Amino acid sequence: MGSTSQPIPVEISPLKQDPAWKHVQMFKDEGKVQLKCKYCLKLFKGGGIHRIKEHLANRKGNAPCCPRVPQDVKKQMLQSLEVIAVKSGKKQKDANGVKNLEQSELGILHVASQSNLNTGLQLHSPQNLVEQSPLGDLHVASRLNLNTGLQLHSPQNLVEQSPLGFITPQDEGMRSRASDKKKKGRVENSSSTLAPLPLDTCPPIVNDLNRVSTVDKDQVHMAIGRFLYDIGAPLDAVNSSYFQPMIDVIASKGLGLQATSYHDLRGWILKNSGEEMSGFLDRHKAAWGKTGCSILVDEWMTETGRTLINILVYCAEATVFLKTYDVSNIVTSVDALYELLKEVVEEVGVRNVVQVISDSTDHYIAAGKRLTETYPTMYWTPCAARPVNLILEDIGKIEWVNMILEHAKRVTRFIYNHGVILNMMRRYTGGMDLVQPSHTLSATDFTSLKTMVSLKDTLQGMVTSQEWVDCVLSKTPGGIAMIDIILSQSFWSSCSTLVLLTDPLVGVLRMVHSHERPSVGYILAGIYRAKEAIKRVLVEKKEYMLYWKIIDNRWDQLLQHPLHEASFFLNPKYYYSLKGDVHDKIPSGMLDCVERLVPDIKVQDKINREMIRYKNVAGDFGRNMAVRARHTLLPAEWWSTYAGDCPNLARLAIHILSQNCSATGCKRDPIPFEQIHKTRNRLEHQRLSDLVFIQYNLRLQQIKLQKDTEPGAMDPISLESCNFAQEWVAEKEEFFEEGDSNWAALKQPVGNTMPLEWVTQNVDQDIQDDLFEDLFAGFRYQDKGYGMGMGIDDDDDDDQ
């Protein structure tokens, strides 16, 4: 009989530096190593990491192509394979060159030896000679040595120092002084290993990047650590997209580079950076007139209780930060807020602004109404992130939901407060964490629960293993409670149901927080999709109506808006998927947008006629390419490509579909917003304002820079994650008098990106295929009208 043993997950050593290791899990089966792709879950029983890399790069040959690898990972693997190919070709070329010129080297050594006898000069090994210099250049250097008495050094890197391959006078001076201490005539091996120098010892100045460094890599990292610890910088500063380029530039300059001074940072560097950022702003201002823009009013409170407003401008190309206001004394004044918003609108340009997005408190509603009366060609829109988050909060307060979340948190609190258990869990999960910090507390709750469901089998395997049985902590009250929860089938069944109910809403929240692409064309469809998911899971009307009422209550109060209805109508992916006679109904929201955003009556009439062509799929709208592109192009791109017959409607559609629907910005710490409003020196106030302008826009630029790179794994117990993960990792009581607090022994998390299959493998197979496809794919619209629930009749008992 064959073996029935299951492969055992094995931790991947941090010494494995190949980028492909981040995208696999390692297992051992009867001593043999197996690797599993994190995306398609294919198990490789041989071929090593290079085969995995070809699999992820979709390079046919030694491995099948991964159908679900993210594009950024695929690109990274292709680049890595290209580098390997280049290095491999260079090694082969070098090997052939050495073989062909061995006899020449022997002749060269003979000539150089004769020179050494006559002059008493030190001879260095010609190791790597052929690789660095043509034979002819070497003969020139040898003869020069005979005639001038210059010391002949190892020809390594000589070509880069002079056209003929011999050393410079500066290098000669340093080398000759060092060689005087050695015996004359001694042959030195240039490949001998040099001991690492202490950091307080200055190594010789070397500007040649190809020379072997005398500083150990750990010493470099220790130096970086000391600097960051000394200044109290957030440790996630190393995740900045600008960190590695800074290191590369410093390394390219070589040792001996004079450090940047305090006054340089406050002076010419700040000035040049400000000019760069102003150029960045000017480049994107041109897009405001072409596609329209949204003014984002991001209100927040500092730790000292000061209320600030950050003003940002969003367009499809980029989000930019304009300025910050201290509104502590005027935040509840409708008149003051109106004047502030009016000033911003005029600065951006009234004709460019499609909407102003802010919080939906009473004073903003009143100020927004006055603003649209003053400027009747734009909208005031409430931020979509807050009501979607409130929907999740309301669901979290339902009794059975709250109980499930508390059970899950009890498990994670025990794991994350005991290093031995945390290390065990990370070994079993391949470095993945259970707790996944997200945009809000509620999003963190349901995202973390989703992760736990995806790792159900792994957790159950861990608590039934011999390693767990032998662990002293498994016998404690917390350990026993953890076993009871993880082995409870009713717990997992409830968790799976809750994930199915909430995951579409979490997806909507993630979407509205994103600055990567315009979201206004998806918000209405996303909410409807969430309601359909809930109905599909619970089936019975008396069961799902509780959740529908929560959604409708928040949506109707805060988010029902003509711009959202018009964007749904203009998104061909959804509009052309509608059933029944809805094509004969023009939503009032679309008509409202035509009348408000297009003041010219003649143009309004043209748009009205062009909408009929859009509804009837006339002209280019009906081309096969246009039909396929409904699902592949962004809505605004689709209109710019296929609406040549409807230029007026296309212009309006692009303006509407190029907007977002949230006023949220990005991480604010440790940008000195508050210090701007504290200083009373006019010059320093302006300097700080320029600094904040630069810092915040650099943060916003990183959103674009990091879109094509893999995000690093964030530790849920870190200070950077504590705002949203606290309830999942912090003990409710004070610290134990005795406990496992050896943080230095913890295994680092290696990746918290879940492939789709991990999410769905433990939920009902009959419904997961539909609910966990692309959040908005396969959209279906009932023929009961428009509105939020898209006009779904809550009193209709005919459940399909």
Secondary structure, 3 states (H helix, E strand, C coil): CCCCCCCEEECCCCCCCCHHHHHEEEEEECCEEEEEECCCCCEECCCHHHHHHHHHHCCCCCCCCCCCCCHHHHHHHHHHHHHHHHHHHHHHHHHHHHHHCHHHHHHHHHHHHHHHHHHCCCEECCCCHHHHCCHHHHHHHHHHHHHHCCCECCCCCHHHHCCCCCCCHHHHHHHHHHHCCCCCCCCECCCCCCCCCCCCCCCCCCCCCCCCCCCCHHHHHHHHHHHHHHHCCCHHHHHCCCHHHHHHHHHHHCCCCCCCCHHHHHCHHHHHHHHHHHHHHHHHHHHHHHHCEEEEEEEEECCCCCEEEEEEEECCCCEEEEEEEECCCCCCCHHHHHHHHHHHHHHHCHHHEEEEEECCCHHHHHHHHHHHHHCCCCEEEECCHHHHHHHHHHHHCCHHHHHHHHHHHHHHHHHHCCHHHHHHHHHHCCCCCCCCCCCCHHHHHHHHHHHHHHCHHHHHHHHCCHHHHHCHHHHCHHHHHHHHHHCCHHHHHHHHHHHHHHHHHHHHHHHHHCCCCCCCCCHHHHHHHHHHHHHHHHCCHHHHHHHHHHHHHHHHHHCCCHHHHHHHHHCHHHHCCCCCCHHHCCCHHHHHHHHHHCCCHHHHHHHHHHHHHHHCCCHHHHCHHHHHHCCCCCHHHHHHHHCCCCHHHHHHHHHHHCCCCCCCCCCCCCCCHHHHHHCCCHHHHHHHHHHHHHHHHHHHHHHHHHHHCCCCCCCCCCCCCHHHHHHHHCCCCCCCCCCCCCHHHCCCCCCCCCCHHHHHCCCCHHHHHHHCCCCCCCCCCCCCCCCCCCCCCCCCCCCC
